[in-house]
Amino acid sequence: MTQTETTTAPALSDRLKQATRSTHEVLDSSIMQLEPFRDVANYTTFLRIQHALHADVAPLYERADLQALIPDLPEFCRLPA
């Protein structure tokens, strides 16, 4: 009897997280220096910035050329949330 090992490539999300880890760490550090959770005013500013960011990138989720690469891309759009 032989045992067959199966290996699968890491998921796209895992590969993207790994490839952008240092960039996200710098971004997270910058955001946290602004103390977005210190008070209601800072949190409101944080939410407005987040909404603007997601509104700006939302059209990317509908692009046919990007959907050809990532078929379920529209499901990842966070703006409706």
N, C-alpha and C positions, 0 to 999 in steps of 0.2 A: 504494500500500500504506500502510495506516495502522497505527500502533502503539497498542495500547490499554494504558493503565496500569491495573493493578489495585492497589487499596489495601485492606488488611485492617485491621480494628480490632485494637489490641494485645490479646494474650491476657489473660484475667482475672487470671492470676497476675502478669503484668507491671503491670497497672493497680493491683492491690493492693500490690505492692512499692513502686510510685511513691507511692501515696497514704499509705503508712505508713512511708515511709523515715525521716523524722525521729524518729518514735516508736521505731523499731527501733534507730536509732543511739544514742539516749539509754539504752534498755534494754541494749544491748550494752556500752556504756561502764560502766554500773552493774555489770553482771555481771563485766566484766573487772577492775574495781577490787577485787573480792573474790578475785582471783587463783585462779580455780577449777582451774587446771592446775599450781599451785605444788607440791602434794604430794598424796599419796594421800588424806589426810583431806579436803582441800578438794575434790578431785575427787569423792569419795564424796558429799559434801554437795551438790555441783552435780548429780550424777546423781539423787539423791533428790528434789531440787527439780524437775528436769526431769520425772521420772516422775510426781510429784504434779500438776504442771501438765497433762500429757497425760492423766492419769486424770480430772482435773476437766473437761476439755473434750471428752473422748471421746464422751459422750452427744450432743453437738451434731451429730456426724457422722451420727447415725441419725435425726435429726428430719426428718419428712416435709416440713414446710414449707420447711426449708432445702434439702432434696434437690430440691424443686420448682424452686428457683432454680439449684442446681448439681447436676445429676443424678449426677455421678460423685463427689460429696462423700465417701462412705464410703471411697473409695480413698485419700484423703488423711490418714486417721487414722493417727497415728504411734505410738499406744500399743502395738500388737502388735509393733512393731519392737523 
